[in-house]
Amino acid sequence: MSSQEAEYHSNDFDWEELRERIEDDPTLAYHFLPQSPSSSSSSSSSSLDSQSWNHFHSRHSTGKFFKERRYLFKEFPELASCGEYSKVLEVGCGNGSTALPILRCKESILVFACDCSTEALDRATENIQASNVVSASSRFRPFCWDFSTCRSPKWLMCDSCYKTSLPKQSMSLLDFDNCETDATNIASSKEGECCIGGMDFVTLIFTLSAVPLHRMYTAVAECFSVLKPGGLLLFRDYGLYDMTMLRFEADQRVGFREYKRSDGTRSYFFSLDIARDIFLSAGFIEVELEYCCVKSVNRRKQKTMHRVWVHGKFQKPM
Ligand SMILES: C[S@@+](CC[C@H](N)C(=O)[O-])C[C@H]1O[C@@H](n2cnc3c(N)ncnc32)[C@H](O)[C@@H]1O
């Protein structure tokens, strides 16, 4: 089974059984130790995080690292059945692996795509321009935005629309620094309109895990604020006890369930409880939230891999 095909299947094994096996294994005990405050994630700077992602994207700029996530429509069929001229914001678009299949699935869909890394935005633009998708270049609107430290650009959601869309819990967002976001290449809102009026969908696909845990709550509240009432946030990311978590060494831990790779990029592994808390605190309604547990075999190494992802759909109340 190819890895893309494998991702359709979500129940190859029971997550609770995996949890018991891992928590009983003394060689993995370092993953559960309390973290000392000196090594905690709160010391990380957002510009260092962006730099690490810039380096990552310049090192992985060749075509072989670009793989469209075509399986997304199985997981999120509402993307394929959405109305004409729907607007999607792909947060942390990377090289465009999620943006391109969305543009491909509907000729009228508009994809706004942000990333904190300008290298990522360049890669995504190149990949979209090189595709044979109808009017993809004009329907793809890339812009630089660190959604964990800066307010969304005003053309996406102006101040007055932003305030009226805020739930009580996330009012602290108004304390954000007024960071400048690079809005070049973006068609600004039409004259006389306050902003483009928000998104029908926000996709967060393997992006939230790259943000330090303590910044995830404000980051998700920003996603909430740019959605139209009734809009959907589609979430897929690393799940607790995924094989890639267990490969991290003790000295790569930077927080509880948080790790830093040698290139400086980070990864968090979500339990359902934490994911639920983050999205519900921002004001979302839970539509779907589950572990996807996929067993795949590496034939070359004769090894069975237990992959765990978290799949979620959350709605902004009407
Ligand atoms: C693993 S890639 C996922 C890319 C894409 N969503 C996909 O489906 O392949 C994570 C991306 O998130 C971006 N990213 C990390 N932290 C971010 C932040 N705080 N704000 C915006 N983008 C961020 C990284 O630059 C990287 O391109």
Ligand as a Chemical Component Dictionary entry (heavy atoms), coordinates in Angstrom:
data_LIG
# 
_chem_comp.id                   LIG 
_chem_comp.type                 NON-POLYMER 
_chem_comp.pdbx_formal_charge   0 
_chem_comp.three_letter_code    LIG 
# 
loop_
_chem_comp_atom.comp_id 
_chem_comp_atom.atom_id 
_chem_comp_atom.alt_atom_id 
_chem_comp_atom.type_symbol 
_chem_comp_atom.charge 
_chem_comp_atom.model_Cartn_x 
_chem_comp_atom.model_Cartn_y 
_chem_comp_atom.model_Cartn_z 
_chem_comp_atom.pdbx_ordinal 
LIG C1  C1  C 0  5.115 20.571 7.665  1  
LIG S1  S1  S 1  4.870 22.018 6.733  2  
LIG C2  C2  C 0  3.199 21.756 6.191  3  
LIG C3  C3  C 0  2.943 22.366 4.845  4  
LIG C4  C4  C 0  1.555 22.215 4.241  5  
LIG N1  N1  N 0  0.492 22.639 5.103  6  
LIG C5  C5  C 0  1.265 20.821 3.734  7  
LIG O1  O1  O 0  0.149 20.368 3.828  8  
LIG O2  O2  O -1 2.202 20.164 3.242  9  
LIG C6  C6  C 0  4.639 23.246 7.993  10 
LIG C7  C7  C 0  4.704 24.661 7.439  11 
LIG O3  O3  O 0  4.277 25.570 8.450  12 
LIG C8  C8  C 0  5.069 26.731 8.369  13 
LIG N2  N2  N 0  5.016 27.381 9.675  14 
LIG C9  C9  C 0  5.603 26.974 10.829 15 
LIG N3  N3  N 0  5.310 27.829 11.830 16 
LIG C10 C10 C 0  4.510 28.795 11.286 17 
LIG C11 C11 C 0  3.890 29.967 11.814 18 
LIG N4  N4  N 0  4.020 30.288 13.101 19 
LIG N5  N5  N 0  3.153 30.746 10.997 20 
LIG C12 C12 C 0  3.008 30.399 9.672  21 
LIG N6  N6  N 0  3.587 29.316 9.134  22 
LIG C13 C13 C 0  4.321 28.513 9.922  23 
LIG C14 C14 C 0  6.449 26.233 7.965  24 
LIG O4  O4  O 0  7.241 27.214 7.339  25 
LIG C15 C15 C 0  6.105 25.088 7.016  26 
LIG O5  O5  O 0  6.079 25.529 5.675  27 
# 
loop_
_chem_comp_bond.comp_id 
_chem_comp_bond.atom_id_1 
_chem_comp_bond.atom_id_2 
_chem_comp_bond.value_order 
_chem_comp_bond.pdbx_ordinal 
LIG C1  S1  SING 1  
LIG S1  C2  SING 2  
LIG S1  C6  SING 3  
LIG C2  C3  SING 4  
LIG C3  C4  SING 5  
LIG C4  N1  SING 6  
LIG C4  C5  SING 7  
LIG C5  O1  DOUB 8  
LIG C5  O2  SING 9  
LIG C6  C7  SING 10 
LIG C7  O3  SING 11 
LIG C7  C15 SING 12 
LIG O3  C8  SING 13 
LIG C8  N2  SING 14 
LIG C8  C14 SING 15 
LIG N2  C9  SING 16 
LIG N2  C13 SING 17 
LIG C9  N3  DOUB 18 
LIG N3  C10 SING 19 
LIG C10 C11 SING 20 
LIG C10 C13 DOUB 21 
LIG C11 N4  SING 22 
LIG C11 N5  DOUB 23 
LIG N5  C12 SING 24 
LIG C12 N6  DOUB 25 
LIG N6  C13 SING 26 
LIG C14 O4  SING 27 
LIG C14 C15 SING 28 
LIG C15 O5  SING 29 
# 
